[in-house]
Amino acid sequence: MESNRQQKVGRVTSSKMQKTVVVTVDRQINHPLYHRVVRRSAKFMAHDESGKCRVGDWVRIEETRPLSARKRWRVVDVISRAVQVAEVPEVTV
């Protein structure tokens, strides 16, 4: 069954809360006066029940009923994982 709920794709910018991530969604619009492509971004707080999202992951979010004062989205799936960078040990001379 097809739902009428809106879905967006964005990058996780914060995962410091329990079961909540902040997702930044970028979009490009045409400027009405200068006719140039302008990048706009919006932040959404999304519910992550399993806590599997990390900073830098690309996720798909879907609108849902209000879960808290600012949280109206939930994470549907993780599209791609962020690349883990290994820490380089500090060398003293």
N, C-alpha and C positions, 0 to 999 in steps of 0.2 A: 504494500500500500504506500503510495507516494504521499509524503507529508508536505505541507505548505510552509514549513519552517525554513527560515533563512539560514544559509551556511556561508562561512567565510574561511579563507585560508590565510594564516599569518604565522609569525615567528614568536616563540616564547621569549619574553624579555625578563621575566622574573618568576622564580618558583620558590620563593622564600617562605610562603605561607603554607599551611597545612591544607591539602586538597583544593588549593586555588592557584592558578597561574595567571599571569598577565600576558596577553597576546597582542602584539602590534600588527595591525593589518594596514598594508600600504595599497594605495590606489593612484592611478594617474588620471588627471582631468585636463581638458583643454581650457586654457585661460580665456575668459570671455572677451577681454580687451586686446591682449597681446598675441593671442592665438599660438601660444607655446604650450608644450606639455609640462604640467606642474605636478609634482608628487605630493600627495597628502597622506597623512597617516592618522590612525585612530587606535586607542588602546581599549581593550576589552578584558574584563575579569571573567575567567572561565573556571568552571568546576572540573577538577581532575580527581575523580574518585579513587583511582588506583595509585596516584602519585608517580606515574611513570614519566612524566614530561620533565625535561631539563632545559636550561637556558640554551637558546640557539636552535632548538628543534622546530621544524615546520609542522604545524598541526591544523586540523580542520575542526572548526567550532560550529555549534548549532545553537540557535536561540531556544530558550526554554522558559518555564515559569520563573518568577523571581525566587532566587535561592537565598539571597541576603540583600542588604541595602544597595549594593553596587553590582551584584553578580546575577546576570541574566543569560549567561551562555554556558555551555558545557562542551568538553573536549570529546569529539566523536572518534578520531583516530590520529595517530602520529604518522605523518606522511614520510618524513625523513629525519634521521637523527643528526644531532650536531657532532662535528668532528672533535674527538677528544685530543687535546694537546698534552703531551707528556711534559711533566715538570723537569726542568734541567737543574741538577744539583749545583749549588753555589761552590765555586772553586776558590780557595784562598791561596795566595802566593806567599 
